[in-house]
């Protein structure tokens, strides 16, 4: 088959992606403790090196892996979990639509079919990777979500009722600590009914995620004396937490990102607006002056 310059460039890109993924799977196979996952990663290594050799027949050159991306995926696996790293790498997509278009343009339809089969084979193996590390994400979601909704609203309400940053910070911290213990206990009790979950771990993660969110959101009130600046920073922090966490969940669990993030933002802002009204009414009715 005649290879155009555009096609050869795409083949080399694809070849580099194969050897990059081979390197990632190989490195990860040496650190995972689960023997089943270790075997699956080795299986993926075998597939990638075969694919690399296949593309090499057309490119007629050797290529080096993208070591920067290898280190990025390795870092993700170590600190964000194996499933997140593998799903993120899969989402990057070494066979993009532009490559498919180039194959069709050059009448390489049989090669295109092979590319599609490669992708399906790889996805099939990835679905077998142990997902127990994601078992407790619901507990973390519960803690984060409740802290964002409750505390964003509470801080706005406290701000307009109390009007002093240090008082708002103290009230927010007390409220947050009490709520984190309450959430932790509730999750512990509910998790006792869920098969496969450790209730103590689930309760701890819920409380920890709640308290961590609380601390992040009251810090501005300790830094800025101007209460409106503090509130603005709190809203920014809340948005950052929402986007980062929903990005993690969307990648790790292969769920839609934007829809979940927008929903969480609307709920948090809705609670903030409602509590602003409550705070304003409380200040006016009870004539609070501090």
ROPAVO-399748 format. One record per residue (C-alpha): residue in one letter; residue number from 1; x, y, z. Coordinates in nm, 4 decimals. Each point is the difference from the previous one (the first is absolute). Last residue first. Layout:
ROPAVO-399748
res, n, xx, yy, zz
A, NUM, X, Y, Z $
...
//
This chain:
ROPAVO-399748
res, n, xx, yy, zz
X, 290, -2.1991, 4.2901, 6.6208 $
X, 289, -0.3530, 0.1286, -0.0599 $
X, 288, -0.2868, -0.2429, -0.0351 $
X, 287, -0.3345, 0.1784, -0.0229 $
X, 286, -0.1946, -0.3251, 0.0464 $
X, 285, -0.2234, 0.0709, -0.3000 $
X, 284, 0.2606, 0.1720, -0.2161 $
X, 283, 0.2986, -0.2270, 0.0655 $
X, 282, -0.2165, -0.3137, -0.0177 $
X, 281, -0.1600, 0.1174, -0.3272 $
X, 280, 0.3409, 0.0651, -0.1561 $
X, 279, 0.1339, -0.3336, 0.1165 $
X, 278, -0.3059, -0.1867, -0.1305 $
X, 277, 0.0244, 0.1759, -0.3369 $
X, 276, 0.3713, -0.0751, -0.0252 $
X, 275, -0.0829, -0.3565, 0.1037 $
X, 274, -0.2290, -0.0428, -0.3011 $
X, 273, 0.2591, 0.1501, -0.2356 $
X, 272, 0.2746, -0.2294, 0.1343 $
X, 271, -0.2232, -0.3083, -0.0233 $
X, 270, -0.0756, 0.0817, -0.3638 $
X, 269, 0.3705, 0.0559, -0.0650 $
X, 268, 0.0806, -0.3465, 0.1350 $
X, 267, -0.2842, -0.1694, -0.1910 $
X, 266, 0.0838, 0.1812, -0.3242 $
X, 265, 0.3690, -0.0902, 0.0310 $
X, 264, -0.0770, -0.3682, 0.0661 $
X, 263, -0.2272, -0.0208, -0.3067 $
X, 262, 0.2573, 0.1779, -0.2157 $
X, 261, 0.2716, -0.2461, 0.1065 $
X, 260, -0.2139, -0.3086, -0.0635 $
X, 259, -0.1108, 0.1143, -0.3477 $
X, 258, 0.3502, 0.1103, -0.0962 $
X, 257, 0.1792, -0.3227, 0.0929 $
X, 256, -0.1958, -0.2896, -0.1522 $
X, 255, 0.1053, -0.3310, 0.1622 $
X, 254, 0.2929, -0.2313, -0.0802 $
X, 253, 0.0389, -0.1067, 0.3644 $
X, 252, 0.3591, 0.1152, 0.0484 $
X, 251, -0.0240, 0.2804, -0.2570 $
X, 250, -0.3353, 0.1480, 0.1029 $
X, 249, 0.0826, -0.0478, 0.3689 $
X, 248, 0.3320, 0.1854, -0.0269 $
X, 247, -0.1506, 0.2804, -0.2091 $
X, 246, -0.2850, 0.0262, 0.2490 $
X, 245, 0.2532, 0.0427, 0.2785 $
X, 244, 0.2016, 0.2654, -0.1781 $
X, 243, -0.3004, 0.2001, -0.1231 $
X, 242, -0.1847, -0.0009, 0.3325 $
X, 241, 0.3115, 0.0798, 0.2023 $
X, 240, 0.0859, 0.2905, -0.2336 $
X, 239, -0.3562, 0.1348, 0.0186 $
X, 238, 0.0008, -0.0149, 0.3810 $
X, 237, 0.3384, 0.1757, 0.0144 $
X, 236, -0.1309, 0.2779, -0.2284 $
X, 235, -0.3136, 0.0415, 0.2146 $
X, 234, 0.2142, 0.0153, 0.3151 $
X, 233, 0.2268, 0.2613, -0.1629 $
X, 232, -0.3022, 0.2224, -0.0713 $
X, 231, -0.1233, -0.0472, 0.3571 $
X, 230, 0.3368, 0.1016, 0.1444 $
X, 229, 0.0102, 0.3091, -0.2220 $
X, 228, -0.3473, 0.0897, 0.1264 $
X, 227, 0.1033, -0.0480, 0.3637 $
X, 226, 0.2916, 0.2383, -0.0174 $
X, 225, 0.2384, -0.1153, 0.2735 $
X, 224, 0.1634, -0.2451, -0.2369 $
X, 223, 0.2230, -0.2903, 0.1113 $
X, 222, -0.2040, -0.1658, 0.2757 $
X, 221, -0.3227, 0.0358, -0.1983 $
X, 220, 0.1772, -0.1394, -0.3092 $
X, 219, 0.0882, -0.3211, 0.1952 $
X, 218, -0.3674, -0.0827, 0.0631 $
X, 217, -0.0544, -0.1814, -0.3305 $
X, 216, 0.3116, -0.2156, 0.0017 $
X, 215, -0.0638, -0.1066, 0.3599 $
X, 214, -0.3607, -0.0986, -0.0727 $
X, 213, 0.1000, -0.1996, -0.3087 $
X, 212, 0.2534, -0.1963, 0.2053 $
X, 211, -0.2652, -0.0575, 0.2695 $
X, 210, -0.2510, -0.1460, -0.2478 $
X, 209, 0.2601, -0.2162, -0.1766 $
X, 208, 0.1231, -0.1279, 0.3363 $
X, 207, -0.3485, -0.0710, 0.1344 $
X, 206, -0.0988, -0.1934, -0.3113 $
X, 205, 0.3340, -0.1821, -0.0106 $
X, 204, -0.0278, -0.1008, 0.3677 $
X, 203, -0.3565, -0.1236, -0.0383 $
X, 202, 0.0902, -0.2127, -0.3024 $
X, 201, 0.3119, -0.1376, 0.1722 $
X, 200, -0.1948, -0.0926, 0.3145 $
X, 199, -0.2870, -0.1498, -0.2012 $
X, 198, 0.2319, -0.2240, -0.2077 $
X, 197, -0.1958, -0.0480, -0.3194 $
X, 196, -0.0460, -0.3349, -0.1766 $
X, 195, -0.3738, -0.0285, 0.0631 $
X, 194, -0.1776, 0.3181, 0.0941 $
X, 193, -0.2194, -0.0053, 0.3155 $
X, 192, 0.2862, 0.0935, 0.2305 $
X, 191, 0.0654, 0.2867, -0.2414 $
X, 190, -0.3125, 0.1839, 0.1242 $
X, 189, 0.1244, 0.0033, 0.3613 $
X, 188, 0.3519, 0.1140, -0.0863 $
X, 187, -0.1359, 0.2595, -0.2447 $
X, 186, -0.2201, 0.1506, 0.2729 $
X, 185, 0.2875, 0.0061, 0.2486 $
X, 184, 0.2344, 0.1743, -0.2441 $
X, 183, -0.2689, 0.2503, -0.0963 $
X, 182, -0.0625, 0.0915, 0.3648 $
X, 181, 0.3713, 0.0268, 0.0741 $
X, 180, 0.0454, 0.2219, -0.3070 $
X, 179, -0.3028, 0.2105, 0.0999 $
X, 178, 0.1458, 0.0825, 0.3432 $
X, 177, 0.3363, 0.0906, -0.1539 $
X, 176, -0.1646, 0.2133, -0.2704 $
X, 175, -0.2305, 0.1918, 0.2342 $
X, 174, 0.2863, 0.0802, 0.2363 $
X, 173, 0.2238, 0.1006, -0.2896 $
X, 172, -0.2680, 0.2107, -0.1680 $
X, 171, -0.0857, 0.1830, 0.3237 $
X, 170, 0.3676, 0.0713, 0.0655 $
X, 169, 0.0634, 0.1132, -0.3583 $
X, 168, -0.3139, 0.2187, 0.0005 $
X, 167, 0.1084, 0.1571, 0.3288 $
X, 166, 0.3478, 0.0698, -0.1373 $
X, 165, -0.1389, 0.1481, -0.3227 $
X, 164, -0.2436, 0.2409, 0.1645 $
X, 163, -0.3410, 0.0838, -0.1523 $
X, 162, -0.1940, -0.2320, 0.2353 $
X, 161, -0.3295, -0.0484, -0.1877 $
X, 160, 0.1235, 0.0657, -0.3536 $
X, 159, 0.3070, -0.2142, 0.0441 $
X, 158, -0.1742, -0.2709, 0.2005 $
X, 157, -0.2511, -0.0543, -0.2833 $
X, 156, 0.2711, -0.0099, -0.2658 $
X, 155, 0.2048, -0.2356, 0.2158 $
X, 154, -0.3015, -0.2251, 0.0583 $
X, 153, -0.0861, -0.0231, -0.3703 $
X, 152, 0.3497, -0.0934, -0.1029 $
X, 151, 0.0155, -0.2264, 0.3044 $
X, 150, -0.3100, -0.2044, -0.0728 $
X, 149, 0.0380, -0.0488, -0.3753 $
X, 148, 0.3765, -0.0402, -0.0106 $
X, 147, 0.0186, -0.2084, 0.3166 $
X, 146, -0.2868, -0.2237, -0.1128 $
X, 145, 0.1587, -0.0613, -0.3397 $
X, 144, 0.3459, -0.0636, 0.1345 $
X, 143, -0.1083, -0.2433, 0.2708 $
X, 142, -0.2459, -0.1897, -0.2206 $
X, 141, 0.2424, -0.0109, -0.2915 $
X, 140, 0.2659, -0.1434, 0.2318 $
X, 139, -0.2394, -0.2733, 0.1125 $
X, 138, -0.1056, -0.0691, -0.3598 $
X, 137, 0.3685, -0.0218, -0.0940 $
X, 136, 0.0364, -0.2872, 0.2453 $
X, 135, -0.0344, -0.2873, -0.2442 $
X, 134, 0.2285, 0.1717, -0.2513 $
X, 133, 0.3113, -0.1758, 0.1345 $
X, 132, -0.1915, -0.3269, -0.0448 $
X, 131, 0.0149, 0.0478, -0.3763 $
X, 130, 0.2214, -0.2976, -0.0863 $
X, 129, 0.0946, 0.0088, -0.3692 $
X, 128, -0.2326, -0.2181, -0.2096 $
X, 127, -0.1486, 0.2954, -0.1911 $
X, 126, 0.3531, 0.0849, -0.1183 $
X, 125, 0.0305, -0.3330, -0.1834 $
X, 124, -0.3149, 0.0609, -0.2053 $
X, 123, 0.1044, 0.3579, -0.0690 $
X, 122, 0.3281, -0.1260, -0.1477 $
X, 121, -0.1745, -0.2518, -0.2227 $
X, 120, -0.2490, 0.2650, -0.1187 $
X, 119, 0.2781, 0.2453, -0.0870 $
X, 118, 0.1995, -0.2624, -0.1887 $
X, 117, -0.3127, -0.1064, -0.1916 $
X, 116, -0.0573, 0.3601, -0.1103 $
X, 115, 0.3601, 0.0270, -0.1218 $
X, 114, -0.0362, -0.3294, -0.1875 $
X, 113, -0.3132, 0.1264, -0.1737 $
X, 112, 0.1875, 0.3155, -0.0993 $
X, 111, 0.2795, -0.2147, -0.1412 $
X, 110, -0.2565, -0.1759, -0.2179 $
X, 109, -0.1339, 0.3382, -0.1129 $
X, 108, 0.3399, 0.1274, -0.1113 $
X, 107, -0.1430, 0.1936, -0.2931 $
X, 106, 0.2467, 0.2884, 0.0429 $
X, 105, -0.2756, 0.2458, 0.0938 $
X, 104, -0.1529, -0.2654, 0.2234 $
X, 103, 0.3245, -0.0360, 0.1956 $
X, 102, 0.0399, 0.3793, 0.0220 $
X, 101, -0.3563, 0.0335, 0.1292 $
X, 100, 0.0621, -0.2656, 0.2661 $
X, 99, 0.3135, 0.1842, 0.1120 $
X, 98, -0.2002, 0.3249, 0.0244 $
X, 97, -0.2608, -0.1830, 0.2038 $
X, 96, 0.2478, -0.0926, 0.2698 $
X, 95, 0.1769, -0.3310, 0.0485 $
X, 94, 0.2310, 0.0643, 0.2991 $
X, 93, -0.2975, 0.1089, 0.2036 $
X, 92, 0.0638, 0.2371, 0.2900 $
X, 91, -0.2943, -0.1684, 0.1672 $
X, 90, 0.1931, -0.3267, 0.0267 $
X, 89, 0.2782, 0.1790, 0.1868 $
X, 88, -0.2529, 0.1599, 0.2339 $
X, 87, -0.1732, -0.3350, 0.0489 $
X, 86, 0.3317, -0.1663, 0.0817 $
X, 85, 0.1107, 0.2703, 0.2446 $
X, 84, -0.3406, 0.0234, 0.1732 $
X, 83, -0.0254, -0.3767, 0.0341 $
X, 82, 0.3495, -0.0305, 0.1484 $
X, 81, -0.0607, 0.2548, 0.2729 $
X, 80, 0.0432, 0.3724, 0.0509 $
X, 79, 0.3460, 0.0104, 0.1602 $
X, 78, 0.1975, -0.2885, -0.1443 $
X, 77, -0.2049, -0.0485, -0.3172 $
X, 76, -0.0087, 0.3727, -0.0733 $
X, 75, 0.3780, 0.0253, 0.0450 $
X, 74, 0.0530, -0.2936, -0.2374 $
X, 73, -0.2282, 0.1631, -0.2577 $
X, 72, 0.1967, 0.3272, 0.0222 $
X, 71, 0.3364, -0.1809, -0.0050 $
X, 70, -0.0926, -0.1876, -0.3176 $
X, 69, -0.1333, 0.3263, -0.1432 $
X, 68, 0.3428, 0.1642, 0.0409 $
X, 67, 0.1747, -0.3107, -0.1279 $
X, 66, -0.1789, 0.0079, -0.3354 $
X, 65, 0.1250, -0.3374, -0.1135 $
X, 64, 0.2893, -0.0219, -0.2487 $
X, 63, -0.0477, -0.0854, -0.3655 $
X, 62, 0.1522, -0.2689, -0.2200 $
X, 61, -0.0229, 0.0417, -0.3776 $
X, 60, -0.1499, -0.1829, -0.2980 $
X, 59, -0.3231, 0.2032, 0.0348 $
X, 58, -0.2107, -0.2745, -0.1590 $
X, 57, 0.1530, -0.3060, 0.1676 $
X, 56, 0.0387, 0.2083, 0.3159 $
X, 55, -0.3787, 0.0217, 0.0226 $
X, 54, -0.0210, -0.3772, 0.0533 $
X, 53, 0.2902, -0.0043, 0.2427 $
X, 52, -0.1729, 0.2602, 0.2175 $
X, 51, -0.3231, -0.1989, -0.0122 $
X, 50, 0.1845, -0.3121, 0.1200 $
X, 49, 0.1686, 0.2036, 0.2753 $
X, 48, -0.3379, 0.1384, 0.1053 $
X, 47, -0.1705, -0.3394, 0.0182 $
X, 46, 0.2767, -0.1555, 0.2099 $
X, 45, -0.0010, 0.2961, 0.2389 $
X, 44, -0.3796, -0.0267, 0.0307 $
X, 43, 0.0394, -0.3629, 0.1058 $
X, 42, 0.2647, 0.1088, 0.2507 $
X, 41, -0.2478, 0.2522, 0.1392 $
X, 40, -0.2643, -0.2731, 0.0274 $
X, 39, 0.2450, -0.2274, 0.1825 $
X, 38, 0.0857, 0.2710, 0.2521 $
X, 37, -0.3689, 0.0800, 0.0448 $
X, 36, -0.0659, -0.3628, 0.0930 $
X, 35, 0.2960, -0.0034, 0.2396 $
X, 34, -0.1243, 0.3086, 0.1864 $
X, 33, 0.3077, 0.1682, 0.1427 $
X, 32, 0.0591, 0.2455, -0.2832 $
X, 31, 0.3543, 0.1427, -0.0162 $
X, 30, 0.1795, -0.2035, -0.2672 $
X, 29, -0.3001, -0.0224, -0.2346 $
X, 28, -0.0178, 0.3794, 0.0124 $
X, 27, 0.3367, 0.0393, -0.1662 $
X, 26, -0.0879, -0.2464, -0.2779 $
X, 25, -0.3416, 0.1523, -0.0585 $
X, 24, 0.1562, 0.3467, -0.0326 $
X, 23, 0.2770, -0.1183, -0.2308 $
X, 22, -0.2488, -0.1827, -0.2253 $
X, 21, -0.2161, 0.3112, -0.0023 $
X, 20, 0.2907, 0.2088, -0.1235 $
X, 19, 0.0985, -0.2679, -0.2523 $
X, 18, -0.3512, 0.0028, -0.1455 $
X, 17, -0.0290, 0.3803, 0.0020 $
X, 16, 0.3322, 0.0267, -0.1860 $
X, 15, -0.1311, -0.2376, -0.2683 $
X, 14, -0.3158, 0.2075, -0.0319 $
X, 13, 0.2017, 0.3155, -0.0513 $
X, 12, 0.2206, -0.1875, -0.2480 $
X, 11, -0.3084, -0.1210, -0.1875 $
X, 10, -0.1392, 0.3529, -0.0071 $
X, 9, 0.3218, 0.1349, -0.1526 $
X, 8, 0.0001, -0.2838, -0.2541 $
X, 7, -0.3589, 0.0812, -0.0956 $
X, 6, 0.0771, 0.3659, -0.0586 $
X, 5, 0.3128, -0.0840, -0.2017 $
X, 4, -0.2014, -0.2410, -0.2151 $
X, 3, 0.0633, -0.3723, 0.0274 $
X, 2, -0.0595, -0.2105, -0.3095 $
X, 1, -0.1172, -0.3494, 0.0819 $
//
